[in-house]
């Protein structure tokens, strides 16, 4: 690996790093300054001498490398939906195209050809085994996500010392096209949450239709705003029903410390931090009754069908929900997650402080709460200006009880 003056290669004013990568291909990237070229050369040498090299077979194939990538993504605490999307892109597009190729084999030109191949590939219906739709190609966003998945795989390969470059880097999307975080937050539509009357009617139907376990689950979601995965992961040791252990003395609280992720695995919450959630009085009374019936151990799950040893599954939690909606007379379909939006929208419409709602929901800041639930923010003041109290400080002169019209100027009709 050598650094050459660009003038010797018809690139005046540049510095060229001449080397061969792990596949034996010659590379000659150019840089504006000698320091940049030296930094790149040191980085490439570091990749070759990476301490992680050897932990993974350098001749490993793409199908054998995928489980290792999944472990890395889970260690990085990627969202369950993100990992599932990566696996769908790998199993549906990347692996069938490259087949049993080594991870170190694909080049930049191969990835560009793969992207062109995706542009002419027909899309399937919503289900994986559904027939191909005639005349419909993959959308640009889908192609971008597939290439980004390939880039993520090759990035891990670079970190493991299998490759020295990422051939799919900067091919997934154009530079500076991703919107900012605050622009990606869209307000929740009003139809995606229940009104207070609809929520009450739904809970009454649930009490008549469901057993105590599923009724407890719906009340817990509606009364705390927890995500379904967080509610399923709740243990009795996380509940402080007498207010002796919470951050507010005498206030019943529950601690959200973990949630269920991909394939039923327990992990950290979405915000990666524990939070304390206040419990409403009626819900607290029902949880005391449920605890008296169960007589659980501290480590038992609150929502469990086998006495607390294992938590209620996602399918078991969602199974009765469509019947409850139908008997409650709702004319639109809503997922179980809508109870979280219902909880937040009722509090926001009632004028509760966004800081309190943010803390209850586990949002990063109040800006997120205000943007998500902007459609429910109060639009009138409800007499808020009377709290200024200017009447005690201002001296208002007396005015005439009757208003006299001033005389008209002379010379006018």
KALIN-V505412 format. One record per pair of residues at least 6 apart in sequence whose C-alpha atoms are under 7 Angstrom apart, sorted by the first residue. I is the first residue (numbers start at 0). GAP is how many residues later the second one is. Records with the same first field share a line. If there is no record, write none. Layout:
# KALIN-V505412
I = GAP, GAP
This chain:
# KALIN-V505412
0 = 16, 17, 18
1 = 15, 16, 17
2 = 12, 13, 14, 15
3 = 11, 12, 13
4 = 9, 10, 11
5 = 6, 7, 8, 9, 10
6 = 6
12 = 19
13 = 16, 17, 18, 19
14 = 15, 16, 17, 18, 19, 22
15 = 12, 13, 14, 15, 21
16 = 11, 12, 13, 20, 24
17 = 9, 10
18 = 7, 8, 9
19 = 6, 7
20 = 6, 143
21 = 141, 142
22 = 81, 82
30 = 6
43 = 120
46 = 114, 117
47 = 113
49 = 111
51 = 108, 109
52 = 107, 108, 109
55 = 104
57 = 104
58 = 43
59 = 42, 43
60 = 39, 40, 41, 42
61 = 38, 39, 40, 41
62 = 32, 37
68 = 84, 87
79 = 181, 182
85 = 63
88 = 57, 60
103 = 58, 59
106 = 60
107 = 59, 60
110 = 56, 57
117 = 25
118 = 19
119 = 17
120 = 16, 17
121 = 10, 14, 15, 16
122 = 9, 10, 13, 14, 15
123 = 6, 7, 8, 9
124 = 6, 7, 8
143 = 28, 29
144 = 27
146 = 21, 24, 25
147 = 24
149 = 18
150 = 15, 17, 18
153 = 12
154 = 11
156 = 6
157 = 6, 7, 8
184 = 186, 187
185 = 185, 186
186 = 184, 185, 186, 187, 188
187 = 184, 185
189 = 185
191 = 142, 146
192 = 145, 146, 148, 149
193 = 148
194 = 147
195 = 150
200 = 127
201 = 122, 123, 126
204 = 119, 122, 123
205 = 9, 118
206 = 8
212 = 90
216 = 86
218 = 64
220 = 118, 119
221 = 117, 118, 121
222 = 57, 60, 120
223 = 53, 55
224 = 114, 115, 118, 119, 136
225 = 114, 135
226 = 110, 113
227 = 109
228 = 30, 31
229 = 26, 28, 29, 30
231 = 71, 79, 80
232 = 25, 26, 27, 68, 78
233 = 67, 68
234 = 63, 64, 65, 66, 67
235 = 62, 63, 64, 65, 66
236 = 61, 62
237 = 16, 17
238 = 14, 15, 16
239 = 6, 12, 13, 14
240 = 11, 12, 43
241 = 8, 10
242 = 6, 7, 8, 9, 10
243 = 6
245 = 7
251 = 26, 27
252 = 23, 24, 25, 26
253 = 22, 23, 24
254 = 19, 20, 21, 22
255 = 18, 19, 20
256 = 11, 12, 17, 18
257 = 8, 9, 10, 11
258 = 7, 8, 9, 10
259 = 6, 7
260 = 6
270 = 91
274 = 87
276 = 83
299 = 8, 9
300 = 7, 8, 9, 10
301 = 6
302 = 8, 9
303 = 6, 7, 8
304 = 7
317 = 18
320 = 15
343 = 13
344 = 28, 31
347 = 28, 29
348 = 27, 28, 29
350 = 27
353 = 12, 15, 16
354 = 11
357 = 7, 8, 11
362 = 6
